[in-house]
Amino acid sequence: MVARITTFAFEGIEAKPVDVQVQLTSGNPHFAIVGLADKAVRESQERVRSAFAAIGLALPPKHITVNLAPADLPKEGSHYDLAIALGLLAAMGVIAPDALDEYAAIGELSLDGTLGQTLGVLPAAMAAQALDLRLICPEVCGPEAAWAGEGSLAAPSLIAMVNHFAGRASLAPPVAGELAPAAAGPDLSDVKGQDGAKRVLEIAAAGGHNLLFCGPPGSGKSMLAQRLPGLLPPLSASELLEVSQIQSVAGLLERGKLSRQRPFRAPHHSASMAALVGGGIRARPGEVSLAHHGVLFLDELPEFPAQVLDSLRQPLEDGSVVISRANRHVRYPARFQLIAAMNPCRCGGGPGDGACRRGPACARTYQARISGPFFDRIDLFFDTPPVTAMDLTLPAPSEGTKEAAARVSAARAVQADRFADTDGTGRRAVNADAPAKDIATIASPDERAGALLADAAAKLALSARAYHRVLKVARTIADLDGAGGVQRVHVAEALSYRRRLPDEQAAGASTRSLAR
């Protein structure tokens, strides 16, 4: 007789069903696990053996074969322990074999038979619901599994599972964890001066545009970036589900607590490519996926290795990242908003003693560490001027995050009606995500605005991508102004946020003059 129970293998945030088949046959005592299992899975036999001993059971002196089907699907991790143990209990007759028919199981066993924290419980619970199965998981993961719906079981130990199936003590269904509202972060009113930078930050928040602040040290670039999440609307239901699944696989959900706060990730410039885009032996999600539906802040942008920055080009364009392995490809969602900050040159380029004495050559050398195609994927460039002592003595601004967030929310509501879930995902679409085929419809400039844009495209040598991004930014500015169409003033402001070369910065030239 073969005892069976379902468990799951993870490919990205997708939980794929695995049929755990356990068979006891006569022969020399042996415990074999087959089905393309990695070392952590094969070590399960020792954890199961010790857990059985802890509850007063011994493995039968038979040939034990555990097959994890399908055999061509890689199996990684320790979460197969519970399914293997339950299948073995059913094969031994400790629990009724048909008792496992409506269950799936996921969990890691300790040597004393207790069940510990396991990654990926939320996507596993959702996959079990889709298969009309009830998920058995560790008690500590119960609040996380409960978010997928009713029917899950959360057990503290293996003996508790045996008692449950024997009818001696029933397990209470887990209760879903806390749903925290978006927390209040640092306020925009803390930033004195920098009115232009606040304006461009508001535009970035309203349209989901990528933004680069360039300015001397101490001009408030990081302060401004840290206040962007406060301008963004809370996660929608579908966005919350995607973000929580990624956090579950990464082990970032504590006691099943979900939050509608948009993620804000700020990796150090020494981060490796695997840390940023994902990777490792088990292809874990990187910072770009942990920032899904949120903000990825890269401070000191030119200090990141060029190869690491160029690895962001595909997720910036596609909204996902694919990690390739010899026998599989793992896809993680990575639709994030990029905010970056940098000094104009290696010297800092600040006023007074911090001023660069090498001129534009220093800035050219420093900025050349970032590739042109990467710059081409940034919508908004803003040079933050130095903050003077007089700026710091001024009273706090009358407007803060609350007022700016209200304007951002109104602009995003217009965009939600405009796109009306055109991608079928339930995600709140924004102007930055508009496909090229729709730009002519949603951001068509009037005659004067079109003439200005055509002249700018020729003089600034805009690429096709940059041309479309200018139109998207102009559309967002029009949405903030409550305008129905894209006018010359909107295109002029959008052009003023295009990148300036170091020679233009030194000469004080600006695309604003072109806009006029």
Phi, psi and omega per residue, in radians:
M1 nan 2.485 3.129
V2 -1.973 2.139 3.062
A3 -1.572 2.490 -3.049
R4 -2.333 2.583 2.984
I5 -2.729 2.681 -3.107
T6 -1.681 2.457 2.945
T7 -2.383 -2.896 -3.024
F8 -2.428 2.542 2.968
A9 -1.930 2.551 -3.054
F10 -1.863 2.293 2.957
E11 -2.162 1.731 -2.970
G12 1.226 -2.249 3.079
I13 -1.736 0.104 3.117
E14 -1.544 2.227 3.101
A15 -1.709 2.015 -3.129
K16 -1.751 2.314 -3.085
P17 -1.152 2.442 3.081
V18 -2.192 2.235 3.125
D19 -1.555 1.957 3.121
V20 -1.576 2.012 -3.108
Q21 -1.981 2.183 -3.102
V22 -2.101 2.243 -3.126
Q23 -2.339 2.377 3.048
L24 -1.894 2.190 3.122
T25 -2.283 2.781 3.115
S26 -1.246 2.716 -3.115
G27 2.410 -3.022 3.123
N28 -1.108 2.408 3.122
P29 -0.990 2.171 -3.108
H30 -2.799 2.554 3.140
F31 -2.142 1.922 -3.094
A32 -2.106 2.345 3.044
I33 -2.027 2.104 -3.124
V34 -2.132 2.837 3.119
G35 2.046 0.696 3.095
L36 1.032 0.887 -3.118
A37 -1.646 2.459 3.091
D38 -1.465 -3.078 -3.031
K39 -1.101 -0.681 -3.130
A40 -1.082 -0.629 3.119
V41 -1.259 -0.738 -3.128
R42 -1.135 -0.541 3.098
E43 -1.224 -0.166 -3.140
S44 -1.005 -0.578 -3.100
Q45 -1.037 -0.629 3.137
E46 -1.271 -0.667 3.100
R47 -1.172 -0.703 3.115
V48 -1.144 -0.748 -3.141
R49 -1.040 -0.789 -3.129
S50 -1.208 -0.675 3.122
A51 -1.123 -0.687 3.087
F52 -1.104 -0.750 3.125
A53 -1.088 -0.613 -3.126
A54 -1.165 -0.463 3.135
I55 -1.803 0.205 3.045
G56 1.494 0.385 3.105
L57 -2.010 2.632 3.060
A58 -2.146 2.518 3.088
L59 -1.133 2.440 -3.139
P60 -1.159 2.585 3.140
P61 -1.344 1.101 -3.117
K62 -2.329 3.049 3.063
H63 -1.463 1.967 -3.104
I64 -1.764 2.131 3.101
T65 -2.070 2.189 3.065
V66 -2.011 2.073 3.133
N67 -1.904 2.224 3.103
L68 -1.834 1.800 -3.060
A69 -1.849 2.520 0.095
P70 -1.311 2.546 -3.017
A71 -1.269 -0.309 -3.114
D72 -1.614 0.020 3.107
L73 -1.637 2.106 -3.133
P74 -1.061 2.389 3.112
K75 -2.001 2.142 -3.099
E76 -2.310 2.543 3.015
G77 1.793 3.040 -3.075
S78 -1.757 0.065 -3.057
H79 -1.333 -0.023 3.091
Y80 -1.424 -0.157 -3.050
D81 -0.949 -0.893 -3.029
L82 -1.126 -0.737 3.140
A83 -1.116 -0.725 3.121
I84 -1.124 -0.741 -3.130
A85 -1.127 -0.768 3.138
L86 -1.156 -0.705 3.085
G87 -1.075 -0.684 3.125
L88 -1.190 -0.692 3.078
L89 -1.069 -0.695 3.105
A90 -1.184 -0.706 3.128
A91 -1.150 -0.525 3.127
M92 -1.441 -0.189 -3.125
G93 1.492 0.138 3.105
V94 -1.187 -0.668 3.013
I95 -2.155 2.738 -3.113
A96 -1.153 2.315 -3.115
P97 -1.019 -0.662 -3.106
D98 -1.341 -0.119 3.123
A99 -1.182 -0.355 -3.100
L100 -1.649 0.013 -3.023
D101 -1.077 -0.581 -3.057
E102 -1.806 0.311 -3.084
Y103 -2.134 2.664 2.864
A104 -2.141 2.702 -3.060
A105 -2.393 2.542 3.082
I106 -2.644 2.302 -3.140
G107 2.888 2.655 3.111
E108 -1.807 2.316 -3.139
L109 -1.588 2.437 2.948
S110 -1.585 2.922 -3.108
L111 -1.149 -0.405 3.128
D112 -1.610 0.128 3.086
G113 1.579 -0.023 3.088
T114 -1.409 2.803 -3.126
L115 -1.871 2.244 -3.090
G116 -1.833 3.105 -3.137
Q117 -0.957 2.369 -3.111
T118 -2.286 2.424 3.124
L119 -1.424 2.626 3.004
G120 1.385 0.355 -3.098
V121 -1.170 -0.691 -3.113
L122 -1.086 -0.918 3.095
P123 -1.106 -0.547 3.091
A124 -1.161 -0.728 3.120
A125 -1.131 -0.668 3.106
M126 -1.172 -0.696 3.104
A127 -1.151 -0.671 3.103
A128 -1.115 -0.718 3.092
Q129 -1.060 -0.690 3.135
A130 -1.130 -0.464 3.132
L131 -1.661 0.151 -3.088
D132 1.025 0.679 3.099
L133 -2.034 2.772 3.066
R134 -1.817 2.314 -3.076
L135 -1.572 2.320 2.975
I136 -1.776 2.211 -3.081
C137 -2.499 2.967 3.069
P138 -1.087 2.626 -3.105
E139 -1.040 -0.634 -3.116
V140 -1.153 -0.387 3.141
C141 -1.700 0.003 -3.100
G142 -1.002 -0.808 3.130
P143 -1.042 -0.505 3.103
E144 -1.285 -0.775 -3.128
A145 -1.154 -0.533 -3.081
A146 -1.143 -0.363 3.112
W147 -1.155 -0.390 -3.132
A148 -1.392 -0.200 -3.132
G149 2.308 3.123 -3.107
E150 -1.367 2.793 3.030
G151 1.933 -0.221 -3.130
S152 -1.264 2.723 3.038
L153 -2.126 2.354 3.128
A154 -2.132 2.025 -3.060
A155 -1.962 2.443 3.087
P156 -1.347 -0.426 -3.048
S157 -2.734 2.979 3.121
L158 -1.196 -0.664 -3.141
I159 -1.136 -0.551 3.081
A160 -1.143 -0.628 3.087
M161 -1.174 -0.735 3.117
V162 -1.062 -0.781 3.137
N163 -1.132 -0.620 3.123
H164 -1.127 -0.855 -3.104
F165 -1.261 -0.402 3.081
A166 -1.444 -0.130 3.117
G167 1.427 0.194 -3.120
R168 -1.479 -0.513 3.140
A169 -2.745 2.061 -3.103
S170 -1.490 2.536 3.095
L171 -1.542 2.321 3.097
A172 -1.313 2.486 3.117
P173 -1.136 2.506 -3.126
P174 -1.231 2.737 3.105
V175 -1.852 2.369 -3.111
A176 -1.046 2.566 3.134
G177 -1.228 -3.127 -3.079
E178 -1.288 2.465 2.998
L179 -1.836 1.802 -3.070
A180 -1.508 2.384 3.048
P181 -1.223 2.955 3.101
A182 -1.080 2.159 -3.086
A183 -1.366 2.597 3.086
A184 -1.331 2.167 3.140
G185 -1.780 -2.847 3.103
P186 -1.077 2.521 -3.019
D187 -1.628 2.564 -3.141
L188 -1.172 -0.380 3.137
S189 -1.225 -0.229 3.092
D190 -1.229 -0.370 -3.093
V191 -1.539 2.030 3.129
K192 -1.668 2.460 -3.034
G193 1.271 -2.756 3.058
Q194 0.961 0.743 3.122
D195 -1.095 -0.652 3.113
G196 -1.145 -0.684 3.124
A197 -1.156 -0.650 3.096
K198 -1.143 -0.645 3.120
R199 -1.111 -0.815 -3.115
V200 -1.202 -0.542 3.072
L201 -1.152 -0.672 3.090
E202 -1.138 -0.699 3.097
I203 -1.112 -0.762 3.128
A204 -1.057 -0.748 -3.137
A205 -1.163 -0.681 -3.072
A206 -1.192 -0.641 -3.066
G207 -1.912 0.012 -3.112
G208 1.225 0.532 -3.045
H209 -1.506 2.605 3.038
N210 -1.329 2.494 -2.980
L211 -2.414 2.445 3.063
L212 -2.204 2.128 3.009
F213 -1.673 2.294 3.096
C214 -2.226 2.143 -3.110
G215 -3.051 2.947 -3.102
P216 -1.184 2.821 3.114
P217 -1.022 2.457 3.099
G218 1.475 0.126 -3.126
S219 -1.535 0.012 3.031
G220 1.685 0.298 -3.090
K221 -1.101 -0.840 -3.125
S222 -1.198 -0.651 3.097
M223 -1.036 -0.748 -3.137
L224 -1.148 -0.780 -3.117
A225 -1.092 -0.680 -3.123
Q226 -1.182 -0.280 3.139
R227 -1.676 -0.027 3.115
L228 -1.118 -0.776 -3.124
P229 -0.975 -0.550 3.122
G230 -1.169 -0.367 3.116
L231 -1.503 -0.295 -3.049
L232 -1.496 2.567 3.095
P233 -1.219 2.746 3.105
P234 -1.070 2.816 3.107
L235 -1.109 2.408 3.016
S236 -1.295 3.041 -3.099
A237 -1.067 -0.785 -3.123
S238 -1.203 -0.674 3.100
E239 -1.140 -0.716 3.123
L240 -1.051 -0.689 -3.126
L241 -1.145 -0.776 3.133
E242 -1.115 -0.816 -3.120
V243 -1.093 -0.726 -3.112
S244 -1.176 -0.607 3.097
Q245 -1.138 -0.730 3.097
I246 -1.098 -0.783 3.138
Q247 -1.121 -0.589 3.103
S248 -1.133 -0.805 3.125
V249 -1.122 -0.576 -3.131
A250 -1.483 -0.105 3.136
G251 1.339 0.540 -3.089
L252 -1.835 0.039 3.089
L253 -1.609 2.036 3.141
E254 -1.695 2.025 3.121
R255 0.933 0.602 3.068
G256 1.204 0.368 -3.130
K257 -1.433 2.058 3.088
L258 -1.765 2.681 -3.132
S259 -2.376 2.445 3.091
R260 -1.483 0.039 3.076
Q261 -1.228 2.308 3.114
R262 -1.227 2.442 -3.114
P263 -1.098 2.582 3.030
F264 -2.348 1.940 -3.111
R265 -2.009 2.339 -3.108
A266 -2.340 1.329 -3.127
P267 -1.194 2.640 3.093
H268 -1.271 2.703 -3.079
H269 -1.218 -0.124 3.055
S270 -1.525 0.033 -3.107
A271 -1.079 2.438 3.117
S272 -1.389 2.998 3.112
M273 -1.106 -0.709 3.125
A274 -1.106 -0.659 3.134
A275 -1.195 -0.578 -3.064
L276 -1.457 -0.859 -3.055
V277 -1.795 -0.137 3.141
G278 1.855 2.733 3.130
G279 2.660 -2.631 -3.044
G280 1.616 -3.132 -3.082
I281 -1.071 -0.687 -3.089
R282 -1.829 0.287 3.059
A283 0.908 1.066 3.132
R284 -1.357 2.735 3.103
P285 -1.174 2.504 3.103
G286 -1.702 -2.999 -3.087
E287 -1.077 -0.589 -3.115
V288 -1.152 -0.581 3.107
S289 -1.404 -0.627 3.076
L290 -1.167 -0.337 3.077
A291 -1.645 0.171 -3.113
H292 -0.954 2.287 -3.090
H293 1.076 0.378 3.114
G294 -2.432 -2.538 -3.016
V295 -2.119 2.324 2.974
L296 -1.920 2.017 -3.104
F297 -1.847 2.105 3.105
L298 -1.955 1.785 3.105
D299 -1.508 2.626 -3.085
E300 0.944 0.982 -2.993
L301 -0.931 -0.811 -3.108
P302 -1.161 -0.238 3.136
E303 -1.370 -0.275 3.047
F304 -1.220 2.473 3.069
P305 -1.000 2.457 -3.089
A306 -1.008 -0.681 -3.127
Q307 -1.148 -0.625 3.121
V308 -1.177 -0.765 3.118
L309 -1.111 -0.732 -3.129
D310 -1.175 -0.394 3.079
S311 -1.214 -0.237 3.109
L312 -1.469 -0.188 -3.044
R313 -1.098 -0.728 -3.127
Q314 -1.196 -0.858 3.099
P315 -1.105 -0.549 3.077
L316 -1.096 -0.573 -3.103
E317 -1.534 -0.709 -2.989
D318 -1.748 -0.325 -3.103
G319 1.344 0.292 3.086
S320 -2.702 2.871 3.117
V321 -2.304 2.391 -3.125
V322 -1.972 2.136 3.105
I323 -1.790 2.054 -3.054
S324 -1.670 2.365 3.025
R325 -2.202 2.963 -3.077
A326 -1.063 -0.631 -3.049
N327 -1.999 0.129 3.134
R328 -2.951 2.939 3.052
H329 -2.217 2.251 -3.121
V330 -1.937 2.226 -3.127
R331 -1.954 2.261 3.036
Y332 -2.078 2.446 3.031
P333 -1.165 2.513 -3.113
A334 -2.682 1.033 3.100
R335 -1.695 1.592 -3.041
F336 -2.115 2.880 3.052
Q337 -1.823 2.135 -3.085
L338 -1.572 2.183 2.985
I339 -2.134 2.192 -3.098
A340 -2.224 2.749 3.112
A341 -2.446 2.546 -3.140
M342 -2.737 2.714 2.955
N343 -1.419 2.661 -3.119
P344 -1.142 -0.444 3.114
C345 -2.677 3.044 -3.093
R346 -1.131 -0.508 3.141
C347 -1.287 -0.323 -3.123
G348 1.921 -0.681 3.087
G349 1.208 0.405 -3.130
G350 -1.468 3.110 3.133
P351 -1.381 2.937 3.050
G352 1.135 -2.326 -3.076
D353 -1.173 -0.355 -3.122
G354 -1.508 0.033 -3.092
A355 -1.183 2.531 3.123
C356 -1.366 2.289 -3.132
R357 -1.786 0.050 -3.136
R358 -1.666 -0.217 3.063
G359 1.381 -2.819 -3.067
P360 -1.027 -0.430 -3.118
A361 -1.080 -0.666 3.124
C362 -1.138 -0.744 3.138
A363 -1.156 -0.699 -3.141
R364 -1.093 -0.771 -3.132
T365 -1.111 -0.728 -3.095
Y366 -1.207 -0.793 -3.098
Q367 -1.305 -0.330 3.098
A368 -1.200 -0.195 3.077
R369 -1.230 -0.239 3.109
I370 -1.873 2.255 -3.047
S371 -1.260 2.685 3.093
G372 -1.057 -0.781 3.097
P373 -1.039 -0.553 3.086
F374 -1.213 -0.805 3.077
F375 -1.007 -0.608 -3.080
D376 -1.148 -0.324 -3.123
R377 -1.638 0.092 3.085
I378 -1.775 2.274 -3.048
D379 -1.474 -0.653 -2.984
L380 -2.203 2.238 3.061
F381 -2.096 2.302 3.136
F382 -2.453 2.270 3.094
D383 -1.582 1.929 -3.131
T384 -1.437 2.105 -3.137
P385 -1.286 2.819 3.094
P386 -1.079 2.566 3.075
V387 -1.581 2.160 -3.089
T388 -1.565 2.902 3.084
A389 -1.087 -0.577 3.123
M390 -1.141 -0.654 3.095
D391 -1.053 -0.688 -3.081
L392 -1.244 -0.394 3.134
T393 -1.509 -0.148 -3.138
L394 -1.227 2.655 3.075
P395 -1.164 2.842 -3.134
A396 -1.055 2.495 3.138
P397 -1.047 2.616 -3.134
S398 -1.255 -0.454 3.131
E399 -1.820 2.461 3.090
G400 -2.271 -2.689 -3.091
T401 -1.102 -0.679 -3.073
K402 -1.041 -0.808 -3.100
E403 -1.211 -0.740 3.125
A404 -1.159 -0.680 3.136
A405 -1.114 -0.570 3.109
A406 -1.142 -0.722 3.103
R407 -1.180 -0.689 3.103
V408 -1.088 -0.755 -3.137
S409 -1.088 -0.711 3.125
A410 -1.138 -0.724 3.125
A411 -1.155 -0.682 3.132
R412 -1.218 -0.538 3.072
A413 -1.116 -0.678 3.075
V414 -1.092 -0.749 -3.137
Q415 -1.180 -0.638 3.107
A416 -1.084 -0.710 3.083
D417 -1.195 -0.594 -3.104
R418 -1.178 -0.794 -3.065
F419 -1.527 -0.520 3.031
A420 0.812 0.862 3.063
D421 0.995 0.857 -3.107
T422 -1.170 -0.380 -3.140
D423 -1.615 -0.024 3.052
G424 1.264 0.266 -3.080
T425 -1.818 -0.169 -3.063
G426 1.409 0.061 -3.119
R427 -1.390 2.543 3.095
R428 -1.312 1.861 -3.123
A429 -1.307 2.594 3.096
V430 -2.268 2.915 -3.064
N431 -1.042 -0.631 -3.103
A432 -1.091 -0.438 -3.114
D433 -1.619 0.017 -3.086
A434 -1.110 2.284 3.102
P435 -1.200 2.738 -3.068
A436 -1.029 -0.592 -3.077
K437 -1.181 -0.339 -3.107
D438 -1.709 -0.159 -3.028
I439 -1.136 -0.686 -3.134
A440 -1.095 -0.439 -3.125
T441 -1.516 -0.814 -3.016
I442 -1.518 -0.375 -3.062
A443 -2.285 0.655 3.140
S444 -1.263 2.077 -3.111
P445 -1.353 2.724 3.046
D446 -1.299 -3.119 -2.994
E447 -1.069 -0.819 -3.117
R448 -1.177 -0.697 3.113
A449 -1.166 -0.667 3.110
G450 -1.128 -0.676 3.125
A451 -1.152 -0.716 3.105
L452 -1.097 -0.767 -3.109
L453 -1.155 -0.696 3.118
A454 -1.115 -0.718 3.118
D455 -1.136 -0.727 3.137
A456 -1.168 -0.698 -3.137
A457 -1.044 -0.654 3.128
A458 -1.274 -0.772 -3.073
K459 -1.280 -0.600 -3.117
L460 -1.653 -0.027 -3.135
A461 0.922 0.897 -3.125
L462 -1.213 2.385 3.013
S463 -1.299 2.965 3.115
A464 -1.054 -0.694 3.129
R465 -1.137 -0.773 -3.141
A466 -1.120 -0.657 3.117
Y467 -1.052 -0.823 3.133
H468 -1.146 -0.639 -3.123
R469 -1.201 -0.592 3.046
V470 -1.079 -0.764 3.128
L471 -1.125 -0.680 3.121
K472 -1.119 -0.747 3.116
V473 -1.132 -0.724 3.105
A474 -1.073 -0.670 3.109
R475 -1.111 -0.696 3.128
T476 -1.155 -0.742 3.110
I477 -1.075 -0.699 3.094
A478 -1.120 -0.669 3.106
D479 -1.118 -0.706 3.104
L480 -1.131 -0.579 3.129
D481 -1.444 -0.123 -3.096
G482 1.295 0.380 -3.117
A483 -1.545 2.512 3.140
G484 -1.314 -0.637 -3.110
G485 -2.102 2.951 3.117
V486 -1.538 2.042 -3.075
Q487 -1.849 3.051 -3.086
R488 -1.035 -0.696 -3.109
V489 -1.132 -0.566 3.136
H490 -1.274 -0.726 3.100
V491 -1.154 -0.679 3.142
A492 -1.066 -0.772 3.137
E493 -1.183 -0.683 3.119
A494 -1.086 -0.695 3.117
L495 -1.170 -0.527 -3.123
S496 -1.188 -0.274 3.141
Y497 -1.721 0.216 3.054
R498 -1.366 2.804 -3.079
R499 -1.181 2.412 3.031
R500 -1.870 2.487 3.123
L501 -1.338 2.738 -3.121
P502 -0.953 -0.656 3.128
D503 -1.130 -0.647 3.117
E504 -1.204 -0.646 3.115
Q505 -1.116 -0.757 -3.109
A506 -1.158 -0.616 -3.121
A507 -1.443 -0.116 -3.129
G508 1.376 0.215 3.130
A509 -1.316 2.745 -3.123
S510 -2.671 2.616 3.058
T511 -1.237 -0.144 3.056
R512 -1.102 -0.603 3.120
S513 -1.136 -0.616 3.084
L514 -1.168 -0.674 -3.110
A515 -1.113 -0.575 3.135
R516 -1.250 nan nan
